[in-house]
Amino acid sequence: MAGSSWPAVVESDLPHGYALMTSGRVSGVHEAGDVFKEAPFNNDERLLMDNVLTEATRATKVRFNVYIGDLGADPSAGVDAIFPVTPEATRSVLIAVSPNERAVEVRSGKDVADRANDRVCQLGVTAALSSMRQGQLIDGLVSAVRVMAAAIGR
């Protein structure tokens, strides 16, 4: 009989910037091209985001993904390039934020486009912008996911 010790990952053993989520997944952040000095989000923010994404996905059966990073000079083209390689792209929604360009883009996959339509995506962007204008990136993303999940329903 095989044995194991639970949890398989001990949070105190993880490097700075990583956290063990309640779902069992390890979440980590790293600034591309920089030596890792300080995580941009604290453990509570990462846990909140993980929980909201998990709840929305379970409630709607639509996979929610979030991307935070540079989308280039044309954020719309940047998210169009990223979206196809996100997990379960055809049955997912991607909320992409390019902080330097102050842009928020939302895409939905072809299998869920009837449920996550343009109106629902616009609701998500509108919900995100209020908090983001006050410098609250995670709060804005949480609002966007929650509003979109409520609009999509089951």
Secondary structure, DSSP 8 states (H G I E B T S, - for coil): -----SSSS-GGGS-TTEEE-TTS-EEE---TTS---S-SS-HHHHHHHHHHHHHHHHHHS-EEEEEES---SSHHHHHHHHGGGSTTGGGEEEEEEEGGGTEEEEEE-TTTTTTS-HHHHHHHHHHHHHHHTTT-HHHHHHHHHHHHHHHH--
